[in-house]
Amino acid sequence: MPLKEIAQVIGIGVASIKRGLRDKELDFGYALRIGNGEQYRYLCPDKQVWEKLGYFNPDAQTDDTGESEEQPDG
């Protein structure tokens, strides 16, 4: 599930979600470091978001992986 969609639902910024996933303060997804650098891949599976937040988007596209590669926010 896209981080932007989750941010809209729970009312916090995407940067806060990324930081929470990296610091393991949020438990509805994962932040995976890419190589030795400062880039991460964020993964928030629909099932895990549903179980932890009670949110599901029945209109979501079926090919959406919920992954996003971006520079970590400071």
Secondary structure in CASP SS format (residue, H / E / C, confidence):
PFRMAT SS
TARGET T0000
AUTHOR 0000-0000-0000
METHOD secondary structure of the structure
MODEL  1
M C 1.00
P C 1.00
L H 1.00
K H 1.00
E H 1.00
I H 1.00
A H 1.00
Q H 1.00
V H 1.00
I H 1.00
G C 1.00
I C 1.00
G C 1.00
V H 1.00
A H 1.00
S H 1.00
I H 1.00
K H 1.00
R H 1.00
G H 1.00
L H 1.00
R H 1.00
D C 1.00
K C 1.00
E C 1.00
L C 1.00
D C 1.00
F C 1.00
G C 1.00
Y E 1.00
A E 1.00
L E 1.00
R E 1.00
I E 1.00
G C 1.00
N C 1.00
G C 1.00
E C 1.00
Q E 1.00
Y E 1.00
R E 1.00
Y E 1.00
L E 1.00
C C 1.00
P C 1.00
D H 1.00
K H 1.00
Q H 1.00
V H 1.00
W H 1.00
E H 1.00
K H 1.00
L H 1.00
G C 1.00
Y C 1.00
F C 1.00
N C 1.00
P C 1.00
D C 1.00
A C 1.00
Q C 1.00
T C 1.00
D C 1.00
D C 1.00
T C 1.00
G C 1.00
E C 1.00
S E 1.00
E E 1.00
E E 1.00
Q C 1.00
P C 1.00
D C 1.00
G C 1.00
END
